[in-house]
Amino acid sequence: MGFMLLTGACSLAMAVPALAQSAPQAASGDDADTGEIVVTAQNRTQNVQDVPIAIDVVNAEALKKTGFGGLNDIDKIAPVVQLNQDQGTVKISVRGVGTATNDESQDTSVVVNIDGEYMNRPDAMSVALFDMERVEVLRGPQGTLYGRNSTGGAINFITRKPGNTLGANVSGSYGNYNAVRLDGGVDLPFGDLGAVRVSGFYDSHDGFVTHPARAAFNGGGFNYPAFAGGRSDDNKAYGGRLALKLTPGERLTANFSGEFARREFTPQAFAAANLNAAGNGPTGGACNNGFTRVAPAYPQVLCIPNNTNLLAGIDRASYLPPNFGLGRIGQETWAIRGKLAYELNDDATLTYTGGYRNFTGDPGVFLTLPYTYRSFSWNRETNTQSHELRLNGVLGNLTYQVGGFYFQESVNNESAFVTTFGPNVVQLSYFGRYVNSNSKSAFGQLEYALTDQLTAVGGLRYTKNERRGIYRNATPFGAGPPDPQLFNGTIERKNFSALRFATTLNLASEEDKVTWLAGLNYKPNADTLIYAKVSTGFKGGGFDSVGDYRPESNTAYEAGLKKNFGASGEHLFNLTGFYYDYKDLQVSVLLDTALGGQTFNAGKAKIWGIEAATDFKLDDNTNFHASVNYLNAEYKELKAQFNVYAVPGTGPDINGVGDLDPTTPGVQQPNFAGNRPGFSPTWIITAGLDHTVDLGAAGSLTGRVNTTFKSAYFTDFYNYRDGKQKAFSNTELNLEYRPESKKFSIQAFVKNLENIRPLTYGSFISAGPVDDVFNWQFGTPRTYGVRLSADF
């Protein structure tokens, strides 16, 4: 469907050049005359330099130049964003704050909106982004401005809307790994009443990781099939969108869109080190060889791999496949969205924004642990809807906005950990997760001009969350004889309602919270903004198969300077300082294949930093930009659980320890105070230079270089040596030719010139007596290619 829409859009684009607009439109999000960057971060049109929020803004032209293709590329356009990628699921962190799981009952710490539609599932986010007009990355709590509350920030994706003149755009690129990317769109106006836009995309590439062939073998009583060799981390995706803009009257504007997208891919297989293999684990019955003993009150000798150096022996581009081979995932999503804005008068507008989305995943293997276990998904479906009603306007010296928000989500997941005993496939565990959530909010923000230069800002939000779930767990060796439904010669769908569930949990969580914002904005002149504010953020609690966990909250203190200077304000310098006081920060980890993921509340976390950015126009043809971000993040209290390696021969195998001393009444949990949150590098430094050579009647040639440096970071809260990514840099080069008409461009590009593949996932898992492993996944290698774009 999506590919057909794209083909039609591109065909129409080629068919109507004589009727298309005579000149290309200004880059979306920019004013054509002044070059200022215009945003709607505060739900009204403003110059980004007048917005008292630390914000990264990337318009359509810049997105095209960087080759933005979806959420996996968000850190390329906003380096402050960190990505945690796990088997095709993308999770976002900003300023050390993020959600490291796709758990059915957990919300995101960084809110993601598409045209005002709130998206809560990380896997749906990785499918649905194309034909973007602008991306806005806001840092810090945004609860008094946006429909869903947040503790870490908000990312707003604004899709391209139908244009008022007949026009079309098309672009295509080809690169190494047989990478093909096609984008196209057509604007069809119909007089003063409105316009339609049809757009679509197609994206594919070969796998970024190679895996050598391997013969069938038997190991530890398990039969493993032969593997002919192959690749993982490939991609094939396509989609389309139909957008409608209506202006039936002077005061009413309506935007509607419907979209579909599908993605099929082999998720990047885990690279792994088997801690039970010779030379990888402790020796002599003691914790050594990079291991440290924990919980000495237990009769077993229990170790953690906190100082092993196994990652150094991994080739990040090529490594052995999991014993069961590679998995395959299919995901698709469709959505409808609408926005109605009615101007009650010249100073007040009433706006409704709503959206509905369905996301489904194909049955199949979605996670393969390297040695013994596979995670097989029978069913994965999520349905969400969000509705927001907002009134905003100006009344004398008062600028106001008030609104209400409702969000509803249902998640139905059925999955199993699978292995092989002799001739039978055995589901070691079966998980049924059925969760329904809803959130209701009322919010408002007021800005009062005390003087021509000084404005006071205040905001309040009330949020009430409710969540209900049924968690069903079954094992073949649970109560009664082995259940035949969990033993079958092939992995095929069975009547799971007949299973003898070991446990059925009826779970619930409910909470409400008032959050607020207070601040002052000072503009001594048109080119300077100084602001200071205190705001609070809130993310609801939830539950896992062990129990429930509390909401997390953040009190954020922030002050900043935004300054334009030069003869016509062509240069800018922005400076921000912030301090976060986090309580009950939610952190997640997979501890046990019989239980699934677990989430813990960090008692306290302190996060503070300084961010500076500058943009200089060195001359009419040369621009320089740079940024420096310093982040200090530390858990002050985090009581969680150790995954442990039980030394053979010292007692029954054990996988996890939550009580350091079982001989003493009361639970004495490990405390990870002093550790650093995952994906929070201390330094992120960027620099870039654009230079255009005027070729006269032949057009122009523009060269661009951008580089990003990130200091070392850990991938989870354990802060183990083998979960640490060393400091690295990532450089992109781009050379673009445009003719004098500027109707098309040809680009040659290189991304990740250094060919460094940083850690995007790293974790120690103790899943059973033979699966004590350290798993890793890595970022994208060096890619290069050419891109042709045209606007008619």
N, C-alpha and C positions, 0 to 999 in steps of 0.2 A: 504493500500500500504506500509506504513512505517513498520507496524508490520511484513508483509511478508518479507520485506528486512531484518529485524532484525532476523527473524526465519531462513532465508537462511544463513545469515552470521554466526549465532551461530552454525547451523548444520554443515557448512563447517569447522568451527573452531574445532569442535569435531571430524571431519572425517579425518583431515590431520596432527595429531600430529607427526607422524613418519617422515613427510617431512618438518616440520617446522624448523625454525632456532634453532640452538643448544643452544643458550643463549639469554636471553631477551635483547632487545635493550636498550641503555642508555635512561634515561628519556628525553623526547622531550624538547628541549631548553637548555639542559645541555651538556657540553663536558664530554665524558665518562672518560677521563683520569684526567683532572684537576678539575672537579666538578664545573667549572665556569658556571654562568648563562649567556646564549647567547640570545640576543634579536635583533630584526630588527626595533627598534623604530625610527631610523633615516634612514630607508630604506637601510641599509647595516648591515651585521653581526658584532656584537660587544659584548664584555663583558659588562654587565649592569653597572659595576662600571666605565666604560669609557664613559658613556653617560651622558652629562651635562643636564639631565632632572630628576626631581623628579618622580620616576617611581616605581610601584609595578609590579612584574613579578611572575606569578605562572605557573609552568610547568605541564605537563600531569600527572606525578606521584603525585604531590601535589593536583591537582584537584581531582584525584581519592580518595585520602585520606580524603579530606574534603567533598566528596559526592556532588561535584558541579553538578547541574542539569539544570542550566539556569540562566537567568538574575536575577531572584529573589534571587540567592545565591551570587551575586557579592560582596555584603558588607561583606560576610563571608571570602572571600579571599583577599579583599582590604578594610579594615575597614574605610579608609578615604572617601569611597563612601557611600552616604546616599541614601536610597530608599524611594520614595513617591509612595505608592501603592493605587490605587483607582479603585475598581471594575475590577481587573484583568489587569489593565494597569500599567506598571512599569515606573516611571520617575526618573532620576538620578540627583544627586547633588554631586559636588566635591568642597571642600573648600567653601561651602556656596553658590555655583553657580549652578543653574540647571533650568530646565523647568518644571513647575508644571501643565502642561496641555497637552492634546492631540489634541489641536485645529488644525483644518484643514490647517490653514495658518501660523502656527508657526513652526519654526525650533528648534532643540535641541541645548542647550548651551554646552553640552558635546557630542562630536562626537563619534558615535559607528560605527566601521568598522568590517566586517567579510571578511577576506582574501582580504582586500582592497575595498570591496563593501560597500558603505555608506548606512546606515540605518537611516531613519529620523522619523519613526513612533514608539512610545513607545509600542503600542500593538503588532506590528510585532516582536519587539525585544524579547518579552516574550515567543515566540513560537519556535524560529528557532535555538537554541544553543545546540549542542551535538557533541560528538566525537572531543573534542578540544585538540590541541597540546600544546597551550600556551595562556595565557591571559596577556596583557600588559595594565596597567592603568597609563596614563601619565597625569600629572597635569599642568595646565596653558595653555595659548594659543599655538596652534600648527599649525597655518595657513601656515607657510612657509615649512612645512614638509608633510602635508596631503591634500588630495583632497578637502575636505570641510572645511571651516573656522570654528573656535571654539573660544569661550571666556573662557570656564572653563576647558577644557581638552579633552582627547581622550581615548577611550577604544578600543583596538585592540584584536579581537578574531581571533586566527589563528587555522584553523582546521587541523586535522591530515592528512598528505599526504601519498600516497601510498609508501610502503617500497620497498627496492630493493631485499629483500629476502622473500620467501614464509613464511607467518606467520599469526597468528590470535590472537585476544584478545577477552575476554568475561568477563563480570562481572554482578552480580545480587545481589540485596539487598532486605531484607524484614524487616519491622519495624512496630511500633505501628501506629494506624490509617489505618491499612491494606496497608501500603505503600509498593509498589513494584516498583523497578527500574531495568531495564535490558538494558545493552549496549553491543554491539558486533561489530566486524569489521574483515575483512579478506583482506590481501594484496596478490595480485596475480601478480608477475612480469612476463614479457615476454621478457627475454633477455636484451640486451643493449638498446633496443628501449624505454622501459618504464615499467609502472606497473599500475594496477588498484586496487582501494580500494573500497569495499562495506561495509557500516556501517549503523547502525540503533539503535534506542532506543525505549523503552516503559516505561512510567512513570504513576503511578496512586496512589492516596491515598484518603481516606475518608475525609469528611469535618472536618476542625479544629474548627468550631463553631457549637454548638448545639442550636436549637430553639424549645421551648416547643409547644405542641399542643394548639390550640385555636378554640373556637366555632365561627360560623358565627355571625356577629352582624351588626347593623346599627348605624352609628355615624355621626352626623352632616348632615344627608341627604344622606350619602354615604353607599352603601351596600358592605360589605366586606365578602368574602367567608370564610368558615371554613378552618383551617390549621391543618393537621394531625401531625405536628411536622417533623423535619428534620434537615439537616446539610447544611451549606454553607462553602465555601472556600475549596471545593474538587478539584480534578484534574484528568484528563485522557488525556494523550498525547502520540503521537507516530510519528515516522518519519524515513526517510532513506536518504542516500546520496550515490551517485556513483561518485567517483573521479578518474580522469585519469591523469597520469604524463607521458610526452613524452620527450625524449632526442634524437631527430633524428640526431643531429650533435654535434660536440664538443662545439659549441657556442650557440646553441638554446635550451632553456628549455621551455616547455609548461605545464601548469596545468589547467585542466578544471574540473568542478564539477556541478552536478545537484542534487537538494535536494527537498524534500517535508516534511512538518510537519503539523500535525493537533492537535488541543487542544480543549477539551470540558470540561466545568467546570461550577459550580454554584459559581458566584463571592461572596466573603464574604459580607453578608448583613450588611448594616450600623447598628451599635448600635446607639441609638438616645435618646435624651431627648426632649420631647415636651414642649416648653416654654409656651404653652397655657394651659397646665395641671395645676391643683391646686398645689400650692406650688413651681412651677418651674419659674413662671413669676413674674413681678412686682406686687405689691399690693397697693390698695388705690389710684389708678389713678396716681401714681408717679413712678419715676425710682428708685427702691430700690431692695433689695434682690439680690445684686450682679450686678445690672444693673446701667448704667450711662446715663444720658440724653445728647443727642447731638442735634445740629441744633435747638436751642430754638426759632429761628425766625419763625419756622413753627407753625401753629395753633395746630397741633397734638403734643402729648407728645411722642417723639421718643427716644427709648432707645437702647443701645448696651449691650450684655451680657459679658462685659469685665472681670468681677470678680465673675462670678457664679462658683459653685463648684459641677456641675452635674456629671462630669466624675467620681468622687469618688464613686458614687452609681452604677456604671456599672460593672457587672461581664463580664470580657473580653472573657471568654470561653463559656458563655451561656447567651442569652438574647432574648427578644421577637422578632419574625420576623416582617418584614414590614406588614402593614395591607393587602396588596395584595399578600402576600406570597413571594416566592423566584424566582429569575430569572435564566435563563440558557443561556450560551454563547457558541457558536462554532466559532472557528477561524482556518484558515488554510493559509499556505503560501507555495509557491514554488519559486525556484530561480535557475538561471544558472549563473555561474561565470567563468571567464577565466583570465589567466595571461600568457603573452608571454614575455620572457626575452632573448634578443639577445646580446651577447658580441661582440661589434664592434671591440674591440681589448682587450689586457690584462688589460687596464685601463679604459674602458668605456663600459657601458651597457645601452641599450635602452629597456624600459619595457612598455608594455601596460597592463592595468588592467581594466576589465569591468564586469558589472553585471546587471542582470535584475531580478526584484522581483515583484510578485503579492501577495497581501494580501486581503483576504475577511473575512467578519464576517457574520455568519448566521443571518437571521431575528429573532428577539426575544427581550425579555426584557433584557436590559443591565445595567440598574440602577433603583433601586426601592427606592424612598424616603420613609421614614418610615410610613407616615400617609396617605397622600392623592394622591400622584402622582407617576406614573411610567414613565420611559423613555424607549420608544420602538424603536428599530432600524429596519427600513425596509431594508436598504441597506448600506453596508459599504465596499468599495473597494478602494484599493490603488495600483497604479502601479508606480514603480520607475525604473530608469536606471541611471547608473553612468559609466563614462569613464575617464580614466586618462592615459596620455602619459608622460613618464618621462625619462630623460637622466641623468645618474649620473656616476661619475668617478673621476679619479685622474689625475692631470696635474702638475707634479713637486710638488711644495709645496702646491698646491691648490686642495682641495677636493670640488666637486661641484655637485649640482643636480638642474635641471630646468625641468619644466613640465607645462602641461595644464590639466584642469579638467572641465568636463561637467556633470551636474546633472539635471534630469528631473523627475517631479513627477505629477501625477494626482490623486486627491482625490475626490471621489463621496460618499457623506453621505446623507442619508435621515432618519430622526428620528422625534419622536413626544413625547411630554409629554401627558400622558393618565390618565384619571380618570373615574369615573362612576357616572352618574346622573340617579337615578332610574334604569330602565331596560336597559338603553343604555350605551355603552362605548363611551366616548367622548374624542377626541384628543384635549386637550386644546390649543395645538400649534403644528405646523408642520414646521420642518426645512429642507430645501433642501440646501445642501452645495456642490458646484461644483468648485473645485479650481485646477488650473494648475500653476505649478511653474517651473522655470528653473534657473540654476546658472552656470555662466561661470567664469573660473579663470585661471590666469597665475601666476606661483610662482617659486621661486628659492632660494637656500641657498648656500652660499660659506663659506668655512673654509680655512683660509690661515695660514700656519705655519710660524710665525714670527721668531721663534727660535725652537730648538728641544723641548723646554718645553712650549712655549707660542703660542697659536693659537687664531686668531681673527675670529669671526663668524658674518656674516651679511645675512639678508634675506629680500625679498620683495614679496608681493603678491597683485595682483589686482583682485578684485571680482566684478562681476556685477550680480545682482539678479533681476528677473522679476516675478511677480505673478499676476494672473488674477483670479477673482472669481465671481460667481453668487450666491447670497444668497437669498433664497425665504422663506418667512415666511407667514403662514396662521393661522388663528384662527377661531373657529366656530362662534364667535361673532364679526367678522370684518365687512368690508363694505358689506351691503346688508343683506339678511336674513341668518340664520345659514346654513352653507354649508353641505348638506347631506353626502358629502364625508368624513366629519369629525365626523359624527354620524353613528355608526353601532353596531349591536348587538354583534358582536365578533370582535376581533382585527384581521383583515385580509387585505391582500394587495388590494388596490383600484387603480383606475386610477387617480393618483395625478396630471396628466397634466390638469385635469378638475377643479382643485381647484381654488377658487377665492383668490388669494394671497393678503394678506393685504399689503405686501411690496415685491418688487423685487429689489434687490440692485446689480448693476454692479460695482464691486470693483476692485481696482488695487493698487499695490505698486511696486515701482522700486527704486533701489538705487545702487550705486557703491562705492567702498571704497578701498584705498590702506592701507595695514597693513605691519608691518615690524618687524624685530628682529635685535638686535645688542648685541654682547657679547664677552667675553674673557674666554678662558679655559687655565688653568695653571696646568701642571703636573711636579712638581719638581722631582718626581721619579715614578717608575712603579706602585706603590701602592697608589698614592695620586692624586686626581683630585680636583682642586678648580676652581669654575666657577662663573661668574656673567653675567647677561643679562637683557635686557629690551626688552619686546615684546608687541605687540598690537594684540587684537583679535576683531572679528566683527561677529555679528549675525544679519541677515536681519530682516527688519520690516515685518508687515503684517496688517491684518484687522480683525475685528469682526463685529457683526451685528449692532454695534453702530457707529463705525468709524475705522480709521486706527491708527496704533501705529508705533513709530519710531524704527529704528535699535538700538541695544545695542552695546556698545563698552567697551573694557577693556584695560587699560595700566597696564602691569604687570612688577614689578621689583622683581628680584629673584637672590639670591646668595646661593651657596651651597658648601659643602665639602663631598667628597666620599673617604673613607680611608680604606684600607686593612692593617692589621698588624698581627703579630705573626710570628713564624719561617718560615712558608710557605704561609703567607697571608691568613690563614684560618679564621681569625676574620675580621669583618667589622664594621665600624661606619659611618653613613651618617647623615648630618645635613643640613637643608634647612631653609632659611628665605624668606618670600615673602610679597609683598605689592601690592594690587589691587586697581586701581582707576577706578571704574565703572561709566559709564554715560548711562542714559536712560535704565537701567536694566528693563527687561520685567517681570512683575508679573501678575498673572492671578487669577481670582476668579469667581465662579458662583454667580451672583447677582439676576437674575430674570429668571423664567422659560419661560417667553414670549420672552426673548432676547438671552438666552444661556450664555455661558461664555464670559467674558470681560477681556481684557488685558490692563494694564496701564504701563507707563514708569516711573520708579523711576528716579527722576532727578539726584541723585548721591548716590553712595554707596561706603564705604571704607571697605576693607577687608584686614587684614594682619594676619600673623601667623608664627609660628616656628614649624618645624617638625624634629624629631630625631629618628633614627632607628639603632639598633645594632644587630649583630648576632655573638655569641661566640661558638666556639667548645671547650667545657669544657674538653673533652677527646675523644678518638676514638669512643666512643659509646654514647656521650651525647652532645646535642646542646641546647643552650638557645637563645631565640630571644625576643626582646622587641621594642616598639615604643611609642613615646609621640608626640601628635599633639595638638598644641594650636591654636585656631582660634578666632580672634576678628572681628566681622562683624556687620555693622550698616548702616542703611539707613540714609543718610544725607538729602535727600529730596525724598518724595514719596507722590504725590498727587493722591489719588484714590477715592474710594466711600465707604460709610458705608452701609452694610446690617443693617436694623433697625427693631425693634419691635415697632409697633404702639400701644400704650395703648388703649384698647377698650373704646369707649365712648368719646374720645377726638377729633374725626374727622375721615374722610375717611381713610381707611387702606392704608398704603404706605409701600413699601418693601425696597427701596433703596434711598439714599440721596447722590447726587454728588455736590450739591450746598448748603452750610450751611446756606445761607441767601437769599431766593428767593425774598425778598422785595427790595434788593439792586441790581442795574444793575451789570452785570458781574458775572461769576461763581467763587465762593469761595470754592474750594475743601478742604476736610480734608487733612491734611498733617501728614503722619505717620513717619516723621523724628525722629530718635532716636530708632526706632524699629529694631529688628534683623530679618534677612532673615530666612525663614522657613528651617528646617532641617539643622541647622548649630550649633551643640553642641560646646561649648567652648573647651572641653577636649575630646580627644579620646586616650585612653591608652591601649596598648596591651602587653601581655607577654605570652610566651610559652616555654615548655620544652619537648624535645624528648630524650628518653633513650632506648637503645637497649641492651637486654641481650642475649649473645651468648650461644646457647644451643648445640654447637658442631655439631655433625652429625645429630642432631634432628632439626637443623635450628636456628631460632632467634625469639625473642619476643620483640616487640617495643611498648612502651607506650608513648602516647602523651597527653599533656594538653595545651589548649590555652584558654585564657580569654581576653575579651574586655570590657573596661569600657567606657561608654559614659555619659557625663554630660547632664544636662537638655537641651531641645530644644523645639522650637515652630514648629507647623505644617504649619503656614502661616504667612503673614506679619502683621496680626492684633495683634498678640501676646496676645491673650486672655488667661485667666487662664485655661479655659477648652480646649484649644488647646495646652497645654504644657505637654510634657512628662518629668517626673522626671528622675533623673540620675539612671542608671541601669548598671548591668554587664551581660555578656553572656559568658558562659563557655562551651567548648567542650572537651570531653574525647574520646580517641581512643586507642584500644588495638589490635595490629596486629601480627599474627603469619605467618612466612614464613618458608618453609622447606629449606634444604640446597641448593636444586636446584634453588630456587627462582622463579619457574615457576608458582606458584600460591600463594595466600595469603587469609587469613581469618581475617576479622576485626569485632570487636564489637565496636559500637559507641554510644555516647550520644551527642546530640546537645541541646543547651539552657538548661543546667543543672538546672539553677535557675527557669525555667518555667515562665519567665517574658515576657509578650507580649506587647512590646512597641507600641506606636502610629505610624502608617504609614499613617494616614490621620486624619484630624480633622478640621471641618469648621462649622460655623454658616450660615444657609441658611434661608432667609425669602422669601418663594416661593409663598405665597398667604395669605389670611386671616386666614386660619386654619393650615398652615404649616410654623410655626416659630420653627425651630429645630436646635439642635446641633448634627452633625453626626460624627461618629468615625469609624475607622477601625484599626486593630491591627496585629502585627507580628505573626510569627509562634510559637506555643507552644513548650514544650519539646518534642523532638522526639528521638527515639533510635531504634537500630536494629542491624542486622548482614549483612556483605557484603562478598561475595566470588568473587575473581578475578583470572583469569588465562591468561597467555601468552604462546603461542606455537610458 
